[in-house]
Amino acid sequence: MLGDFYLQPQAGISITTITAKAGGASASDTQTSFTWNTGIGYVFNNFDFGVRYQHSGLKDNDSDIIFVGIHLGYNFSLDGNGN
């Protein structure tokens, strides 16, 4: 078997807190925003390989959080039958 490809779109709400400290002063800001991401992956012999692009959706362009992540996972069975 060659394995399986998958697409994984997600959307939700994020609460982002940014804190900065310099010398004796500190400042923080918390924003709630719409967040979305999409990922693609491939499963082969219980190994899961994937890539995900995520955007924070913050309204202030100076503090957007955008990243690309990769993952490697292993799927194992809890029932002992390999399913």
C-alpha positions as CSV (number, residue, x, y, z in Angstrom):
1,M,0.0,0.0,0.0
2,L,1.3,3.4,-0.9
3,G,-0.3,5.2,2.1
4,D,-2.8,8.1,2.3
5,F,-2.6,11.8,1.6
6,Y,-4.9,14.1,3.6
7,L,-5.9,17.8,3.7
8,Q,-6.6,19.4,7.1
9,P,-8.2,22.8,7.1
10,Q,-8.9,24.4,10.5
11,A,-10.4,27.6,11.8
12,G,-11.1,29.0,15.2
13,I,-10.5,31.8,17.8
14,S,-7.1,32.5,19.3
15,I,-6.2,34.6,22.3
16,T,-2.7,36.0,21.8
17,T,-0.7,37.7,24.6
18,I,2.5,39.5,23.7
19,T,4.7,40.6,26.6
20,A,7.9,42.7,26.4
21,K,10.4,43.6,29.1
22,A,13.2,46.2,28.9
23,G,15.2,47.4,31.9
24,G,12.7,47.9,34.7
25,A,9.7,48.4,32.5
26,S,7.3,45.9,31.0
27,A,4.3,46.0,28.7
28,S,1.8,43.4,27.4
29,D,-1.1,43.3,25.0
30,T,-3.8,40.6,24.6
31,Q,-5.9,40.3,21.5
32,T,-8.6,37.8,20.5
33,S,-8.8,37.1,16.7
34,F,-10.0,34.7,14.1
35,T,-7.3,32.1,13.3
36,W,-7.0,29.8,10.4
37,N,-4.6,27.2,9.1
38,T,-4.3,24.5,6.5
39,G,-2.2,21.4,6.4
40,I,-1.4,18.5,4.1
41,G,0.0,15.2,5.2
42,Y,0.8,11.7,4.2
43,V,0.4,8.5,6.2
44,F,2.6,5.5,5.4
45,N,3.1,2.4,7.6
46,N,1.7,4.2,10.6
47,F,4.1,7.1,10.2
48,D,2.4,10.5,9.7
49,F,4.3,13.3,7.8
50,G,2.8,16.7,7.4
51,V,3.2,20.4,6.8
52,R,1.0,23.2,8.1
53,Y,0.6,26.9,7.3
54,Q,-1.0,29.0,10.1
55,H,-2.0,32.7,10.3
56,S,-2.9,34.3,13.6
57,G,-5.4,36.8,12.1
58,L,-4.3,39.6,14.4
59,K,-5.6,43.0,13.2
60,D,-2.3,44.8,13.8
61,N,0.1,44.0,11.0
62,D,3.1,44.8,13.3
63,S,2.3,41.7,15.4
64,D,1.0,39.1,13.0
65,I,2.0,35.6,13.8
66,I,2.5,33.5,10.7
67,F,4.4,30.3,10.5
68,V,5.0,27.1,8.6
69,G,5.4,23.9,10.7
70,I,6.3,20.4,9.9
71,H,5.6,17.2,11.9
72,L,6.4,13.6,12.1
73,G,4.2,11.3,14.1
74,Y,3.6,7.6,14.7
75,N,0.1,6.2,14.9
76,F,-0.2,3.3,17.4
77,S,-3.1,1.1,18.4
78,L,-4.6,1.2,21.9
79,D,-6.6,-2.0,21.4
80,G,-3.6,-4.3,20.8
81,N,-4.9,-5.5,17.4
82,G,-3.0,-3.1,15.2
83,N,-6.2,-1.4,14.1
